[in-house]
């Protein structure tokens, strides 16, 4: 497991040619210019239907060409086009939702007030009996299965949003941290796989405990890629009417309890973590959905930096989305300000600027050992459409793609803290991030799971390890107030500095990172003992051992007499051919243990004993 670490002293040290030539002030100015341009009114909020997104693309592609990236498409183009449906509306005279009870009563739901059809489902019709399936989750690691003992083939399922115990700590699944079981993609895919022909979706009680919060999703709110079955969102009042006539039964025998509302169902499942899925035999439903929308052509912007050596055919994807919400509407949190430009400075002018800066740095230094495919995605705000299109139509086969590093919203560094999500998706990532955190000026918050809502998710779903860097949400998120003036540009540069080392570390691994699914029950990985050395990542690859760039003051390495310029050759009986060997070795020993290092110092070879410190 390889990790490239830097020490901080008023800023990250320069580790490549472009940084060596530039002052930190110049780097900040360059990144600031990029963010300011992408977040300018001229770009109209970079909505997929605006002229502004084309201006953004032109700026990005100028940088691709300037720094020598190879066009990613076989036809010699940097652009990977795909269609996006915009302005989707339900066609009223051919969209309906009817609920029929065995007593002869019929509930004809009102479009837009009681129900909303969703593009993420399908144009089409379904008529069938109803089955309540709780949150629509199967989770072996949480010992929870809403579909256990329930046959949904040919049925329309009634499903709750999110997942159990979603506001509790500690809790099942992720508590307040969303897991993949809450993803719309996961729920739809599972229901369809098990044979359901339609879905009635309702906000869970945590999401909408107040009737004013029980809002229906816009037709394209979950994206527009069809799942193949009709999918409608209804208000809780609708499901409450169903349950009033056909209560769900929880427990057994003398402990039976009748549940007659969404609130009671959620409270029952949350308190017991036992599903209450069951047929609703007295009800049938007929769903008919039909949408009208225009389409626009969007483009992923793909540039390739080839590598040299035996690992050159393995690929790392580095990406960020460059689209935003345009003038509001779908996706905006300020619906009363539709028509105002939503500049999306943090979301995601900052991530786009980070990709361009990483391109400058990586192309200015020695070639990496692995190919890097840089992608600025479009359509993210419409449901990760660009990244989903890419994984379905990759320019490099996914079996040759070993990792994906994503930037989204890195512009509001507060308390010096940045989240690194997805650390648990590869066996090697934890050690990389821990060692970088030890030497970083940033406070790195390690999150094992990949956060749901950005372009790394489709890669993770294809079992590709991912990391996603993120500085958090502010009240300006998805409003017209997400402007350049609120961006912490120095913080953005610090995140770029840090993540450059993550990229270089992944690129230098002797073997591809090992994908692992992330579950709540995954055991935390062992922290490595503290040594306090920093490798010289600019050293000639032909040098045996690990050349040391710096030694952390007051560290075990410093106390033992290790010095800048020393080359670590061996730890106890373990040869050290690269920093990955050192990290692997440290994972086998304990804090407080003394290790004998064989060290090349000038023309001499010496032995030094180092008592390892506690993990930092």
C-alpha positions as CSV (number, residue, x, y, z in Angstrom):
1,X,0.0,0.0,0.0
2,X,1.7,3.2,-1.2
3,X,1.2,6.6,0.3
4,X,3.0,9.7,-0.7
5,X,3.1,12.2,2.2
6,X,4.1,15.8,2.5
7,X,4.9,17.9,5.5
8,X,3.3,21.4,6.0
9,X,5.2,24.5,6.9
10,X,3.0,27.4,5.9
11,X,1.8,25.4,2.9
12,X,2.4,22.2,1.1
13,X,6.0,21.9,-0.2
14,X,6.5,22.1,-3.9
15,X,6.5,18.6,-5.3
16,X,6.3,19.2,-9.0
17,X,7.8,21.5,-11.6
18,X,4.8,23.8,-11.9
19,X,4.6,24.4,-8.2
20,X,8.4,24.9,-8.0
21,X,8.2,27.6,-10.6
22,X,5.2,29.3,-9.1
23,X,4.6,31.0,-5.7
24,X,1.6,29.9,-3.7
25,X,0.2,33.4,-4.4
26,X,0.4,32.7,-8.2
27,X,-1.3,29.3,-7.7
28,X,-4.1,30.9,-5.7
29,X,-4.5,33.6,-8.4
30,X,-4.7,31.0,-11.2
31,X,-7.3,28.8,-9.4
32,X,-9.2,32.0,-8.4
33,X,-9.4,33.1,-12.0
34,X,-10.8,29.7,-13.1
35,X,-13.5,29.7,-10.3
36,X,-14.4,33.3,-11.0
37,X,-14.9,32.6,-14.7
38,X,-17.0,29.5,-14.3
39,X,-19.2,31.2,-11.7
40,X,-19.6,34.5,-13.7
41,X,-23.0,35.7,-14.8
42,X,-21.8,35.4,-18.4
43,X,-22.0,31.6,-18.1
44,X,-25.7,31.7,-17.1
45,X,-25.3,29.2,-14.3
46,X,-24.0,26.6,-16.7
47,X,-27.4,25.0,-17.2
48,X,-27.3,22.2,-19.7
49,X,-29.7,24.2,-21.9
50,X,-27.7,27.5,-21.8
51,X,-25.0,29.0,-24.1
52,X,-23.0,29.5,-20.9
53,X,-22.2,25.8,-20.5
54,X,-20.6,25.8,-24.0
55,X,-18.4,28.8,-22.9
56,X,-17.4,26.7,-19.9
57,X,-16.6,23.7,-22.2
58,X,-14.5,25.9,-24.4
59,X,-12.4,27.2,-21.5
60,X,-11.9,23.6,-20.2
61,X,-10.9,22.3,-23.6
62,X,-8.4,25.1,-24.1
63,X,-6.6,23.9,-20.9
64,X,-6.8,20.3,-22.1
65,X,-5.0,21.3,-25.4
66,X,-2.6,23.7,-23.8
67,X,-1.3,20.9,-21.5
68,X,-1.1,18.2,-24.0
69,X,-4.0,15.9,-23.2
70,X,-4.9,13.5,-25.9
71,X,-8.6,13.5,-27.1
72,X,-10.5,10.8,-25.4
73,X,-12.9,9.8,-28.2
74,X,-11.9,7.4,-31.0
75,X,-12.8,10.1,-33.6
76,X,-10.2,12.5,-32.2
77,X,-12.7,14.6,-30.2
78,X,-12.6,15.5,-26.5
79,X,-16.4,15.6,-26.4
80,X,-18.6,12.6,-25.5
81,X,-22.2,13.7,-26.4
82,X,-25.4,12.4,-24.9
83,X,-29.0,13.6,-24.7
84,X,-30.7,15.1,-21.7
85,X,-34.4,15.6,-21.4
86,X,-35.1,19.1,-20.1
87,X,-38.3,20.8,-19.0
88,X,-40.1,17.4,-18.5
89,X,-43.8,17.7,-17.7
90,X,-46.5,15.1,-17.3
91,X,-49.0,15.0,-20.1
92,X,-52.2,15.5,-18.1
93,X,-54.7,13.7,-20.4
94,X,-52.6,10.5,-20.4
95,X,-51.2,10.5,-16.9
96,X,-53.2,9.2,-14.0
97,X,-53.1,7.2,-10.8
98,X,-56.2,5.3,-9.6
99,X,-56.6,3.4,-6.3
100,X,-59.4,0.8,-6.2
101,X,-60.6,-0.8,-3.0
102,X,-62.6,-4.0,-2.8
103,X,-65.6,-2.2,-1.3
104,X,-66.0,-0.5,-4.6
105,X,-64.5,2.9,-3.6
106,X,-62.1,4.6,-6.0
107,X,-59.5,7.3,-5.3
108,X,-58.6,9.2,-8.4
109,X,-55.4,11.1,-7.4
110,X,-54.9,14.7,-8.4
111,X,-51.9,15.2,-10.6
112,X,-49.4,17.6,-9.1
113,X,-51.1,17.8,-5.7
114,X,-51.5,14.2,-4.6
115,X,-49.1,12.5,-7.0
116,X,-46.3,13.2,-9.4
117,X,-45.0,10.8,-12.1
118,X,-41.3,10.5,-12.2
119,X,-39.1,10.3,-15.4
120,X,-36.8,7.9,-13.5
121,X,-39.5,5.4,-14.0
122,X,-40.9,5.0,-17.4
123,X,-43.6,6.1,-19.9
124,X,-46.2,3.3,-19.6
125,X,-49.0,1.7,-17.7
126,X,-49.3,-0.8,-14.8
127,X,-52.4,-2.2,-13.2
128,X,-52.0,-4.7,-10.3
129,X,-52.5,-5.4,-6.7
130,X,-50.5,-3.5,-4.0
131,X,-47.8,-4.9,-1.7
132,X,-46.2,-2.7,1.0
133,X,-42.4,-3.2,1.0
134,X,-41.2,-0.8,3.7
135,X,-38.1,1.0,2.6
136,X,-37.6,-1.5,-0.3
137,X,-34.2,-2.6,1.1
138,X,-32.3,-5.9,1.2
139,X,-29.1,-5.6,3.3
140,X,-27.3,-8.7,4.4
141,X,-24.8,-6.7,6.5
142,X,-27.6,-5.1,8.5
143,X,-29.6,-8.4,8.7
144,X,-32.6,-6.5,7.2
145,X,-34.8,-7.5,4.2
146,X,-38.0,-5.8,3.3
147,X,-38.7,-8.4,0.7
148,X,-38.2,-11.5,2.9
149,X,-41.2,-13.9,2.4
150,X,-42.9,-11.4,0.1
151,X,-43.7,-12.1,-3.6
152,X,-43.9,-8.8,-5.6
153,X,-43.9,-10.4,-9.0
154,X,-46.5,-8.7,-11.1
155,X,-47.4,-6.3,-8.2
156,X,-47.2,-2.6,-7.7
157,X,-45.1,-1.9,-4.5
158,X,-45.7,0.9,-2.0
159,X,-42.2,2.0,-0.8
160,X,-40.9,4.5,1.8
161,X,-38.1,7.0,1.0
162,X,-34.6,6.7,2.5
163,X,-33.8,4.0,5.1
164,X,-34.5,3.0,8.7
165,X,-33.2,5.0,11.6
166,X,-32.0,7.7,9.3
167,X,-31.8,10.4,11.9
168,X,-30.3,8.4,14.8
169,X,-26.7,7.9,16.1
170,X,-25.6,5.2,16.4
171,X,-28.0,3.5,14.1
172,X,-28.5,0.8,11.5
173,X,-27.3,1.5,7.9
174,X,-25.6,4.8,8.3
175,X,-27.8,6.6,10.7
176,X,-27.8,10.2,9.4
177,X,-25.1,9.3,6.9
178,X,-26.8,7.9,3.8
179,X,-25.8,4.5,2.5
180,X,-26.3,3.0,-0.9
181,X,-29.5,1.3,0.3
182,X,-31.2,4.7,0.3
183,X,-30.3,5.5,-3.3
184,X,-33.2,5.7,-5.8
185,X,-31.1,3.7,-8.2
186,X,-30.7,0.9,-5.7
187,X,-34.4,0.8,-4.7
188,X,-35.7,0.9,-8.3
189,X,-33.2,-1.7,-9.5
190,X,-34.1,-4.1,-6.7
191,X,-37.9,-3.7,-7.1
192,X,-37.6,-4.4,-10.9
193,X,-35.3,-7.3,-10.3
194,X,-37.8,-8.9,-8.0
195,X,-40.6,-8.5,-10.6
196,X,-42.5,-5.5,-9.5
197,X,-44.4,-3.8,-12.4
198,X,-44.8,-0.3,-10.7
199,X,-43.8,1.7,-7.7
200,X,-45.7,4.1,-5.4
201,X,-43.2,6.1,-3.5
202,X,-43.8,8.1,-0.4
203,X,-41.7,10.4,1.9
204,X,-40.7,8.7,5.1
205,X,-41.7,10.3,8.4
206,X,-38.2,11.6,9.1
207,X,-38.2,13.5,5.7
208,X,-41.6,14.9,6.2
209,X,-42.9,14.9,9.7
210,X,-44.8,18.1,9.0
211,X,-47.4,18.2,6.2
212,X,-45.7,21.3,4.8
213,X,-42.5,19.3,4.3
214,X,-44.3,16.5,2.4
215,X,-43.3,17.8,-1.0
216,X,-43.6,15.9,-4.3
217,X,-40.5,15.5,-6.5
218,X,-40.6,17.2,-9.9
219,X,-40.8,14.8,-12.9
220,X,-37.1,14.9,-13.5
221,X,-36.1,15.3,-9.9
222,X,-34.5,11.9,-9.7
223,X,-33.1,12.1,-13.2
224,X,-34.5,11.0,-16.5
225,X,-32.9,7.7,-17.2
226,X,-35.7,5.1,-17.4
227,X,-35.8,2.2,-15.0
228,X,-38.4,0.5,-17.1
229,X,-41.4,0.5,-14.8
230,X,-43.9,3.3,-13.9
231,X,-42.9,5.2,-10.8
232,X,-45.0,7.8,-9.0
233,X,-44.4,9.9,-5.9
234,X,-47.5,10.3,-3.7
235,X,-48.1,12.4,-0.5
236,X,-48.3,10.7,2.8
237,X,-52.1,11.5,3.0
238,X,-52.6,9.0,0.1
239,X,-50.8,6.1,1.8
240,X,-52.6,7.0,5.1
241,X,-55.9,6.5,3.2
242,X,-54.7,3.1,2.0
243,X,-53.6,2.1,5.5
244,X,-56.8,3.4,7.2
245,X,-58.8,0.7,5.3
246,X,-56.0,-1.9,5.3
247,X,-53.8,-1.5,8.3
248,X,-50.5,-3.2,8.4
249,X,-50.0,-5.8,11.2
250,X,-46.8,-5.8,13.2
251,X,-45.8,-8.4,15.7
252,X,-47.8,-11.6,16.3
253,X,-50.3,-13.2,18.6
254,X,-51.2,-11.1,21.7
255,X,-48.6,-8.5,20.7
256,X,-50.1,-7.7,17.4
257,X,-50.2,-4.0,16.5
258,X,-52.1,-2.3,13.7
259,X,-50.3,0.5,11.8
260,X,-52.6,3.0,10.1
261,X,-50.3,5.8,9.0
262,X,-46.8,6.4,7.5
263,X,-45.7,7.8,10.9
264,X,-46.7,4.6,12.7
265,X,-45.0,2.4,10.1
266,X,-41.8,4.4,10.3
267,X,-41.8,4.5,14.1
268,X,-42.4,0.7,14.2
269,X,-39.6,-0.2,11.8
270,X,-37.2,2.4,13.4
271,X,-37.8,1.1,16.9
272,X,-37.5,-2.6,16.1
273,X,-35.5,-2.8,12.9
274,X,-38.0,-5.5,11.8
275,X,-39.7,-5.1,8.4
276,X,-43.5,-4.9,8.3
277,X,-43.8,-5.8,4.6
278,X,-47.1,-7.5,3.5
279,X,-49.7,-7.5,0.8
280,X,-52.5,-5.0,0.8
281,X,-55.1,-7.5,-0.6
282,X,-58.1,-5.2,-0.7
283,X,-56.3,-2.7,-2.9
284,X,-55.4,-2.5,-6.6
285,X,-53.9,0.4,-8.5
286,X,-53.6,1.6,-12.1
287,X,-50.7,3.9,-12.9
288,X,-50.4,5.5,-16.3
289,X,-47.5,7.9,-17.0
290,X,-46.6,9.9,-20.0
291,X,-44.1,12.8,-20.3
292,X,-43.4,15.6,-22.7
293,X,-40.0,17.1,-22.8
294,X,-37.5,18.6,-25.2
295,X,-33.9,17.2,-25.4
296,X,-30.6,19.0,-25.4
297,X,-27.2,17.5,-26.3
298,X,-24.7,17.6,-23.4
299,X,-21.1,16.6,-23.5
300,X,-18.6,15.0,-21.1
301,X,-15.2,16.5,-21.8
302,X,-12.6,13.7,-21.8
303,X,-8.8,14.2,-22.0
304,X,-6.2,11.4,-21.6
305,X,-2.7,11.6,-20.2
306,X,-0.8,8.5,-21.2
307,X,1.7,6.8,-18.9
308,X,4.9,4.9,-19.3
309,X,6.0,1.5,-18.1
310,X,4.4,-1.8,-17.3
311,X,1.3,-0.2,-15.5
312,X,0.6,2.3,-18.3
313,X,-2.5,0.5,-19.5
314,X,-4.2,0.8,-16.1
315,X,-6.4,3.9,-15.7
316,X,-7.3,6.4,-13.0
317,X,-10.3,8.7,-13.7
318,X,-10.1,12.2,-12.2
319,X,-13.4,14.1,-12.6
320,X,-15.7,16.8,-11.6
321,X,-19.0,18.1,-13.0
322,X,-19.0,21.4,-14.8
323,X,-22.8,21.9,-15.2
324,X,-25.1,23.6,-12.7
325,X,-28.7,24.8,-12.5
326,X,-28.8,27.6,-14.9
327,X,-31.6,30.0,-13.9
328,X,-33.0,27.7,-11.3
329,X,-36.2,25.7,-11.4
330,X,-35.5,21.9,-11.2
331,X,-33.1,21.3,-8.3
332,X,-33.1,24.8,-6.9
333,X,-33.7,25.3,-3.2
334,X,-35.0,28.8,-4.0
335,X,-38.1,28.1,-6.1
336,X,-39.4,31.6,-5.5
337,X,-36.3,32.9,-7.3
338,X,-36.6,30.9,-10.5
339,X,-35.2,33.0,-13.4
340,X,-32.2,34.3,-11.3
341,X,-28.8,33.0,-12.3
342,X,-27.6,30.2,-10.0
343,X,-23.8,30.6,-10.6
344,X,-22.8,27.4,-8.7
345,X,-19.4,28.8,-7.5
346,X,-19.0,26.0,-5.0
347,X,-21.1,23.6,-6.9
348,X,-19.1,23.0,-8.9
349,X,-16.9,25.7,-10.3
350,X,-14.5,24.8,-7.5
351,X,-14.3,21.1,-8.5
352,X,-13.9,22.0,-12.2
353,X,-11.0,24.4,-11.3
354,X,-9.4,21.6,-9.3
355,X,-9.4,19.3,-12.2
356,X,-7.7,21.9,-14.4
357,X,-5.1,22.7,-11.7
358,X,-4.3,19.0,-11.3
359,X,-3.9,18.7,-15.0
360,X,-1.3,21.5,-15.0
361,X,0.6,19.9,-12.2
362,X,0.6,16.3,-13.4
363,X,1.5,17.3,-17.0
364,X,4.4,19.5,-15.8
365,X,6.1,16.6,-13.9
366,X,7.4,13.2,-14.6
367,X,4.9,10.9,-16.3
368,X,2.9,8.8,-13.9
369,X,3.0,5.0,-13.9
370,X,-0.7,4.8,-14.8
371,X,-2.8,6.5,-17.4
372,X,-5.0,9.3,-16.1
373,X,-8.4,10.1,-17.8
374,X,-9.6,13.5,-16.9
375,X,-13.4,14.0,-17.3
376,X,-15.4,17.1,-16.7
377,X,-19.0,15.7,-16.6
378,X,-22.2,17.3,-17.7
379,X,-25.7,16.4,-16.5
380,X,-24.7,15.8,-12.9
381,X,-27.4,18.1,-11.6
382,X,-30.0,16.1,-13.7
383,X,-29.2,12.8,-12.0
384,X,-25.5,12.0,-12.6
385,X,-26.3,11.6,-16.3
386,X,-22.9,12.3,-17.6
387,X,-21.0,9.9,-15.3
388,X,-23.7,7.2,-15.9
389,X,-23.3,7.7,-19.6
390,X,-19.5,7.3,-19.3
391,X,-19.6,4.1,-17.3
392,X,-22.0,2.7,-19.9
393,X,-19.8,4.0,-22.8
394,X,-16.2,4.2,-21.4
395,X,-13.4,5.4,-23.6
396,X,-11.1,3.0,-21.7
397,X,-12.6,-0.3,-20.7
398,X,-13.8,-0.3,-17.1
399,X,-11.8,-3.5,-16.4
400,X,-8.7,-1.4,-16.9
401,X,-10.0,1.5,-14.7
402,X,-8.5,1.0,-11.2
403,X,-9.8,4.1,-9.4
404,X,-11.8,7.3,-9.6
405,X,-11.0,10.5,-7.8
406,X,-13.9,13.0,-7.8
407,X,-14.1,16.7,-6.8
408,X,-17.5,18.3,-5.9
409,X,-18.0,21.4,-3.7
410,X,-14.5,22.0,-2.2
411,X,-14.9,25.8,-1.9
412,X,-16.1,26.3,1.7
413,X,-13.2,25.0,3.8
414,X,-14.2,25.6,7.5
415,X,-12.3,24.7,10.6
416,X,-9.6,23.4,8.2
417,X,-11.7,20.3,7.6
418,X,-12.2,18.4,4.4
419,X,-14.1,15.1,4.0
420,X,-12.6,12.3,2.1
421,X,-15.4,9.9,1.2
422,X,-15.1,6.4,-0.1
423,X,-11.9,5.5,1.8
424,X,-13.3,2.1,2.5
425,X,-13.9,1.2,-1.2
426,X,-10.3,0.0,-1.6
427,X,-8.1,-2.0,0.8
428,X,-5.2,0.4,0.2
429,X,-7.0,3.7,0.5
430,X,-7.1,3.9,4.3
431,X,-3.4,3.7,4.8
432,X,-2.9,6.3,2.0
433,X,-5.3,8.8,3.6
434,X,-4.1,8.2,7.2
435,X,-0.5,8.8,6.4
436,X,-1.3,11.9,4.3
437,X,-3.4,13.2,7.2
438,X,-0.5,12.8,9.5
439,X,1.6,15.2,7.5
440,X,-1.2,17.5,6.2
441,X,-2.2,20.9,7.4
442,X,-5.8,19.9,6.8
443,X,-8.0,18.1,9.2
444,X,-9.1,15.1,7.2
445,X,-12.4,13.6,8.1
446,X,-12.3,10.0,6.8
447,X,-15.6,8.6,5.6
448,X,-15.6,4.9,4.7
449,X,-18.7,5.0,2.5
450,X,-18.9,7.0,-0.8
451,X,-21.3,9.8,-0.4
452,X,-24.3,9.3,-2.7
453,X,-24.9,12.4,-4.6
454,X,-22.0,12.9,-7.1
455,X,-20.3,11.5,-10.1
456,X,-18.1,8.9,-8.3
457,X,-21.3,6.9,-7.6
458,X,-21.7,5.2,-11.0
459,X,-18.0,4.1,-10.8
460,X,-18.5,2.6,-7.3
461,X,-21.6,0.8,-8.6
462,X,-19.3,-0.8,-11.2
463,X,-17.0,-2.0,-8.4
464,X,-14.3,0.6,-9.1
465,X,-12.7,2.1,-5.9
466,X,-13.5,5.8,-5.5
467,X,-12.6,8.8,-3.3
468,X,-14.6,12.0,-3.2
469,X,-13.3,15.2,-1.6
470,X,-15.9,17.6,-0.2
471,X,-15.9,20.6,2.2
472,X,-19.6,20.5,3.1
473,X,-22.9,22.1,2.3
474,X,-23.8,25.7,3.2
475,X,-27.2,27.6,3.1
476,X,-26.1,28.9,-0.3
477,X,-26.2,25.4,-1.8
478,X,-28.5,25.3,-4.9
479,X,-29.5,28.9,-4.5
480,X,-28.7,32.1,-6.5
481,X,-26.4,33.1,-3.6
482,X,-23.7,30.4,-4.5
483,X,-21.3,33.1,-5.8
484,X,-17.6,33.5,-6.1
485,X,-17.4,36.0,-3.3
486,X,-18.2,33.3,-0.7
487,X,-15.5,30.9,-1.9
488,X,-12.4,30.2,0.3
489,X,-9.9,30.1,-2.6
490,X,-7.0,29.4,-0.4
491,X,-8.9,26.5,1.0
492,X,-9.6,25.2,-2.5
493,X,-5.8,25.2,-3.2
494,X,-5.1,23.4,0.0
495,X,-7.6,20.7,-1.0
496,X,-5.9,20.4,-4.4
497,X,-2.5,20.2,-2.8
498,X,-3.7,17.3,-0.6
499,X,-5.5,15.4,-3.3
500,X,-2.6,15.7,-5.7
501,X,-0.8,13.4,-3.3
502,X,-3.7,11.0,-3.2
503,X,-3.6,10.8,-7.0
504,X,0.1,10.3,-7.1
505,X,-0.1,7.6,-4.4
506,X,-2.8,5.7,-6.3
507,X,-0.8,6.0,-9.5
508,X,2.4,4.6,-7.9
509,X,0.8,1.6,-6.2
510,X,2.6,-1.6,-7.4
511,X,-0.7,-3.3,-7.9
512,X,-4.2,-2.0,-8.6
513,X,-6.2,-1.0,-5.5
514,X,-8.4,-3.8,-4.3
515,X,-12.1,-2.9,-4.5
516,X,-14.2,-3.8,-1.5
517,X,-17.9,-3.2,-0.9
518,X,-18.5,-0.9,2.0
519,X,-20.9,-2.0,4.8
520,X,-21.8,-0.6,8.2
521,X,-20.4,-3.7,9.8
522,X,-17.0,-3.5,8.1
523,X,-14.3,-3.6,10.8
524,X,-12.2,-0.4,11.0
525,X,-8.8,-0.8,9.5
526,X,-5.8,-0.7,11.7
527,X,-3.9,2.6,11.9
528,X,-0.2,2.3,11.3
529,X,2.4,3.2,13.9
530,X,4.0,6.7,13.6
531,X,7.4,6.9,12.0
532,X,7.6,10.5,10.7
533,X,9.4,10.3,7.4
534,X,8.4,11.8,4.0
535,X,9.6,10.2,0.8
536,X,11.1,12.2,-2.0
537,X,8.5,11.6,-4.7
538,X,10.6,13.4,-7.3
539,X,13.5,11.1,-7.0
540,X,14.7,9.0,-9.9
541,X,12.7,5.8,-10.1
542,X,15.9,3.8,-10.6
543,X,17.1,4.5,-7.0
544,X,16.9,1.5,-4.8
545,X,15.0,1.9,-1.5
546,X,13.1,5.0,-0.3
547,X,14.9,8.4,-0.5
548,X,13.8,10.7,2.3
549,X,12.7,14.2,1.5
550,X,12.2,15.4,5.1
551,X,11.9,14.2,8.7
552,X,9.1,15.4,11.0
553,X,10.5,17.2,14.0
554,X,10.1,15.4,17.3
555,X,9.2,12.2,15.5
556,X,10.5,8.7,16.2
557,X,12.5,9.0,13.0
558,X,14.1,12.2,14.1
559,X,14.9,10.8,17.6
560,X,16.6,7.8,16.0
561,X,18.9,10.0,13.9
562,X,17.3,9.5,10.4
563,X,18.1,12.5,8.2
564,X,17.1,14.2,4.9
565,X,18.9,12.4,2.1
566,X,18.9,9.0,3.8
567,X,17.6,6.1,1.8
568,X,15.7,3.4,3.6
569,X,16.8,0.0,2.3
570,X,15.4,-2.5,4.8
571,X,13.1,-2.7,7.9
572,X,14.1,-5.7,10.1
573,X,14.3,-8.4,7.5
574,X,11.9,-6.7,5.0
575,X,13.5,-5.1,1.9
576,X,12.0,-1.7,1.0
577,X,11.8,-1.1,-2.7
578,X,9.2,1.6,-2.5
579,X,7.1,3.5,0.0
580,X,4.3,1.0,-0.4
581,X,6.6,-1.6,1.1
582,X,7.2,0.6,4.2
583,X,3.4,1.2,4.7
584,X,2.8,-2.5,4.3
585,X,5.5,-3.3,6.8
586,X,4.3,-0.8,9.4
587,X,0.9,-2.5,9.2
588,X,2.5,-5.6,10.6
589,X,4.1,-4.0,13.7
590,X,2.9,-2.2,16.8
591,X,3.4,1.2,18.3
592,X,6.2,1.0,20.9
593,X,8.0,-1.7,19.0
594,X,11.6,-1.0,18.0
595,X,12.5,-1.6,14.3
596,X,16.0,-1.9,12.9
597,X,16.3,0.1,9.7
598,X,19.1,-0.5,7.2
599,X,19.9,3.0,5.8
600,X,22.1,4.2,2.9
601,X,23.8,7.5,3.9
602,X,26.0,8.8,1.2
603,X,28.4,6.1,0.3
604,X,27.9,4.3,3.6
605,X,25.3,1.8,4.9
606,X,24.3,2.2,8.6
607,X,21.8,0.6,10.9
608,X,19.4,2.7,13.0
609,X,16.9,1.4,15.6
610,X,13.6,3.3,15.7
611,X,11.0,3.0,18.4
612,X,7.7,3.5,16.7
613,X,5.1,6.0,18.0
614,X,1.4,5.8,18.4
615,X,-0.7,6.3,15.3
616,X,-1.5,10.0,14.6
